[in-house]
Amino acid sequence: MRWHPITMTYHVRSYRFGERLIPDLLGKRGVPDGIVAESWEISDHAETTATITNGPFAGKTLRDLVTAHPEGLVGKGWSGDRFPILDKFLDASHMLPVHLHADDATARRKYGEPNGKDEAWHILHCEPGATILAGIIPGTPAEAIADAFRREDYDAVMPRYAIEAGDTVYVPGGVIHSFGPDTLIFEVQQTSDLAVSVMPVDLYGNRLDEATWAANIAAAMDELRTGFLPRPHHGLTRWTGTNRYVVCCAGPHFALERWNLVQPHREPAHPERCLTLTNLGDPVGIAWDGGVETLDRATSCVIPAAMGAFSLVPDGRAVLLACYVPDLERDIVAPLRAAGYSRDQIAGLGEVAV
């Protein structure tokens, strides 16, 4: 089989916290009128599995390809019922609801799902005053947390940090969080859509009845993880010539890197893992032994594990976000230690045992 870079359809959600930052600032084309709160770029979630738009697999879904060719697509030795990474753009023109996502154990215990949702936010744009709320202030009693949620006084129990463009925030499942306003992010996450909000309204701004709101707070308290405090991180940088590579975050389920390319980049074969690429800059050519594919601004693709080595050739200045499921020692710890970074610096990327 001759593999190639795989492009696919995207899915839009019109939650109330969004506006038009995705088309207006990113230049994403073809989005509908009105609110574009989220654009799911690479998705194999049950309700939003993408349809492939190029090559011999055109018309098939990402789920079809995962099912038929799991090792060729995702990596040698991999098995599973869904593509492991979900990538999206998210517009928080208004502050997001305060909410959390189940971790893996909770997803299996409560929802019968194979995994929960660790996620990370790479800040693409924000106005002064934008912040994150994430985690629980250490030592806060459970009843004080629930009471703050009922009073909608989230700052009483959650740390707040300022953010700026270029920051990344790693948020494991179970960690309560929100961010905004006037913020545009790229998010990488496990393929899951499990979420519990402690807000008195739903994602479209509709008021919940008191019983539903109370039940949601109780569910969030049951799933809450209090021992992890997300903080904005600038990432760890390496240079090759005039190309700049930043490891933005890493954990057991995904790593995110930002590649700023002004000269061609050669990527070796990775038969053990696939790669997702999202372009934030000028068009970039992806050249492999079967041809050349152009990745335009604000579009994404999957590089199958079995495709082999390839080159990225920028037409100007390419800014690419690269995501993959890492072997943490091989892909993160060893190269960053060789670049001179300390164990503490590497551990700050997310959940990396060093």
C-alpha positions in Angstrom: 0.0 0.0 0.0 1.2 3.5 -0.9 0.5 5.8 2.0 0.2 9.6 1.7 -0.6 12.7 3.8 -4.3 12.4 4.6 -6.5 15.4 4.6 -10.1 15.3 5.9 -13.3 17.3 6.6 -13.6 19.3 9.8 -16.5 19.7 12.2 -17.8 23.0 13.6 -19.5 23.5 17.0 -21.3 26.8 17.8 -21.1 27.0 21.6 -22.0 30.3 23.1 -18.4 31.1 24.3 -17.2 31.5 20.7 -17.4 34.2 18.1 -15.5 34.5 14.7 -11.8 34.3 15.7 -11.2 31.1 13.8 -12.0 32.5 10.3 -11.0 36.1 11.1 -7.6 35.6 12.7 -6.6 32.1 11.4 -8.1 32.6 8.0 -9.9 29.3 8.0 -12.0 29.0 4.9 -15.4 27.5 4.3 -16.7 27.9 7.8 -20.5 28.6 8.3 -21.9 32.0 9.2 -22.5 32.8 12.9 -20.6 31.5 15.9 -17.6 29.2 15.2 -16.6 28.2 18.7 -14.7 25.0 17.7 -13.3 23.5 14.5 -12.5 19.8 15.0 -9.6 19.4 12.6 -8.6 15.7 13.2 -11.4 13.7 14.8 -12.4 10.1 15.1 -14.9 10.8 17.9 -18.1 8.7 17.5 -20.3 11.6 16.5 -17.8 13.6 14.5 -15.4 11.1 12.7 -13.9 13.0 9.8 -14.3 12.0 6.1 -11.0 11.7 4.1 -10.9 14.2 1.2 -7.8 13.1 -0.8 -6.1 10.1 -2.4 -7.4 6.5 -2.8 -9.1 6.7 0.7 -11.3 9.7 -0.3 -14.8 9.2 0.9 -13.9 6.8 3.7 -14.0 8.0 7.3 -11.0 8.2 9.6 -12.7 5.4 11.6 -12.8 3.2 8.5 -9.1 3.7 8.1 -8.3 3.0 11.7 -10.3 -0.2 11.5 -8.8 -1.5 8.3 -5.2 -0.4 8.7 -4.4 0.3 12.4 -0.7 -0.3 12.3 -0.1 1.4 8.9 -2.0 4.5 10.0 -1.3 4.8 13.7 1.9 2.8 14.3 3.4 -0.7 14.6 2.0 -2.6 17.4 -1.0 -0.3 17.9 -4.5 -1.5 18.3 -7.7 0.3 19.3 -11.1 1.3 18.1 -10.4 5.0 17.4 -7.7 7.3 16.3 -5.9 8.3 19.5 -5.6 12.1 19.0 -8.2 14.8 18.4 -7.0 18.2 17.3 -9.1 21.3 17.2 -9.2 25.1 17.1 -11.1 26.7 19.9 -12.4 30.3 20.1 -12.9 31.6 23.7 -14.0 35.1 22.9 -16.0 34.7 26.1 -14.8 32.8 29.2 -15.3 29.1 28.9 -17.6 27.3 31.4 -15.8 25.9 34.4 -15.7 22.2 33.8 -13.6 19.0 33.8 -13.2 15.9 31.7 -13.0 12.3 33.0 -9.7 10.7 33.3 -9.2 7.2 31.9 -10.2 5.3 35.1 -13.3 7.4 35.5 -14.3 7.0 31.9 -14.2 3.3 32.2 -15.8 3.2 35.7 -18.7 5.6 35.1 -19.2 5.9 31.4 -18.1 2.6 29.9 -15.7 4.5 27.6 -12.2 3.2 26.8 -10.5 6.4 27.7 -11.0 9.9 29.2 -9.6 13.2 28.1 -6.3 14.7 28.9 -5.8 17.9 26.8 -3.4 20.7 26.2 -4.0 24.3 25.0 -1.5 26.1 22.8 -2.3 29.8 22.9 -2.4 31.3 19.4 -3.8 34.7 20.3 -5.1 36.5 23.4 -5.8 40.0 24.4 -4.4 41.6 27.6 -6.4 40.3 30.6 -6.9 36.8 29.3 -6.3 34.1 32.0 -6.8 30.5 32.8 -8.5 29.0 35.9 -7.1 25.5 36.4 -6.9 23.1 39.3 -7.7 23.5 43.0 -5.8 25.6 45.5 -3.9 23.0 47.6 -5.5 22.1 51.0 -9.0 23.3 50.1 -11.6 21.0 51.7 -14.1 19.3 49.5 -17.1 21.0 51.0 -15.5 24.4 50.4 -14.9 23.5 46.8 -18.5 22.4 46.3 -19.8 25.5 48.1 -17.7 27.8 45.8 -19.1 26.1 42.8 -22.7 26.7 44.1 -21.9 30.3 44.8 -20.2 30.6 41.3 -17.1 32.0 43.2 -14.5 30.0 41.3 -11.6 32.2 42.2 -12.1 31.3 45.8 -10.8 27.7 45.2 -9.1 27.8 41.7 -5.7 29.4 40.9 -5.8 32.0 38.1 -2.8 32.7 35.8 -2.3 35.3 33.0 -1.6 33.8 29.5 0.1 35.1 26.4 0.5 33.9 22.8 3.0 31.0 22.6 2.1 29.6 26.0 0.9 26.0 26.4 -1.2 24.6 29.3 -1.3 20.9 29.9 -4.5 19.7 31.6 -5.0 16.1 32.6 -8.4 14.5 33.0 -10.1 15.3 36.2 -8.6 18.8 36.5 -11.3 21.6 36.7 -10.6 24.4 34.3 -11.6 27.4 32.2 -9.9 30.1 30.1 -10.5 33.3 28.2 -11.8 35.8 27.2 -10.6 37.0 23.8 -8.5 33.9 23.4 -7.9 31.6 20.4 -6.2 28.2 21.0 -5.2 25.0 19.3 -6.1 22.0 21.5 -4.7 18.5 21.3 -6.5 15.9 23.4 -7.4 12.2 23.7 -10.3 11.2 21.5 -13.2 11.8 24.0 -16.0 14.3 24.5 -16.8 13.4 28.2 -17.3 16.6 30.2 -19.0 17.8 33.4 -19.7 21.6 33.9 -20.3 23.2 37.3 -22.0 26.2 35.7 -25.7 27.0 36.1 -26.0 27.2 32.3 -25.3 24.8 29.4 -22.9 25.3 26.5 -25.5 27.4 24.6 -26.3 29.7 27.5 -29.6 28.0 28.5 -30.3 28.1 32.3 -30.3 24.7 34.0 -32.9 23.7 36.5 -31.7 23.5 40.1 -31.7 19.7 40.3 -29.6 19.3 37.1 -27.1 21.9 38.3 -26.8 20.2 41.7 -26.3 16.8 40.0 -23.6 18.2 37.7 -21.7 19.7 40.7 -22.0 16.3 42.5 -20.7 14.5 39.4 -17.8 17.0 39.1 -16.9 16.5 42.7 -16.8 12.7 42.2 -14.5 13.0 39.2 -12.3 15.9 40.5 -8.5 15.6 40.6 -6.9 18.0 43.1 -3.2 17.1 43.0 -2.2 18.7 39.7 -1.9 22.4 39.1 -1.7 23.4 35.4 0.5 26.4 34.6 1.3 28.3 31.4 4.6 27.1 29.9 6.7 28.6 27.2 8.1 25.2 26.0 11.6 24.0 25.4 13.4 25.1 22.3 15.9 23.6 19.9 17.4 25.0 16.7 18.5 23.3 13.5 20.0 26.0 11.3 17.4 28.8 11.1 14.5 26.4 11.9 13.1 26.6 15.5 11.5 23.6 17.2 9.6 24.1 20.5 8.4 21.1 22.5 5.3 22.7 24.0 4.0 19.8 26.2 4.2 16.1 26.7 2.4 13.3 28.5 1.5 9.7 28.1 -1.2 10.3 25.5 0.2 13.0 23.3 3.0 15.5 22.7 2.8 18.8 21.0 5.6 20.6 19.2 5.7 23.9 17.3 7.9 24.0 14.2 8.8 27.4 12.8 10.4 26.7 9.4 12.1 29.0 7.0 14.1 26.3 5.3 13.2 22.7 4.3 12.8 20.2 7.1 13.5 16.5 6.6 11.6 14.2 8.9 12.8 10.5 9.2 10.5 7.6 9.0 8.6 6.8 12.2 6.9 3.4 11.7 6.0 3.2 15.4 3.8 6.4 15.4 1.9 8.7 13.1 1.9 12.5 13.2 -0.7 15.2 12.8 0.3 18.5 11.3 -1.6 21.7 11.5 -0.4 24.7 9.5 -0.6 28.2 11.1 1.5 30.0 8.5 2.3 30.2 4.8 1.5 27.1 2.6 4.0 24.3 3.0 4.7 21.4 0.7 4.9 17.9 2.0 7.1 15.8 -0.2 7.4 12.1 0.1 8.4 9.3 -2.3 4.9 9.2 -3.8 4.5 12.9 -4.6 3.9 16.4 -3.0 0.9 17.6 -1.1 0.3 21.2 -0.1 -0.9 22.0 3.3 -2.6 25.4 3.4 -3.0 27.8 6.3 -5.5 26.7 9.0 -5.7 23.2 7.6 -4.5 19.9 9.0 -3.4 16.4 7.9 -2.3 13.0 9.3 1.1 11.6 8.3 0.5 7.8 8.5 3.1 5.8 10.4 3.9 3.7 7.3 4.4 6.6 4.9 8.1 6.8 5.6 10.4 9.8 5.5 9.2 13.1 4.1 10.3 16.7 3.7 8.5 19.9 4.6 9.2 22.7 2.1 7.9 26.1 3.2 6.6 28.7 0.7 7.7 31.6 2.9 7.5 31.0 6.6 5.8 27.8 7.8 4.4 27.5 11.4 3.4 23.9 12.0 1.9 22.3 15.1 3.0 18.6 15.2 1.2 16.1 17.5 1.9 12.5 18.2 1.7 9.8 20.8 5.2 9.7 22.2 7.6 7.2 23.7 8.4 9.7 26.5 12.0 8.6 27.1 12.9 8.3 23.4 11.0 11.2 21.9 11.0 13.7 24.8 13.4 13.1 27.6 16.5 11.9 25.7 16.7 14.6 23.0 15.9 17.4 25.5 18.5 16.1 28.0 21.0 16.0 25.1 20.1 19.6 24.3 21.0 20.6 27.8 17.6 20.9 29.6 17.3 19.7 33.2 15.0 17.1 34.5 12.9 19.7 36.2 12.5 21.7 33.0 11.4 18.6 31.1 9.0 17.6 33.9 7.4 21.0 33.6 6.1 20.1 30.1 3.2 18.1 31.6 3.3 14.5 32.8 6.8 13.3 32.0 8.6 10.9 34.4 12.3 11.9 34.4 
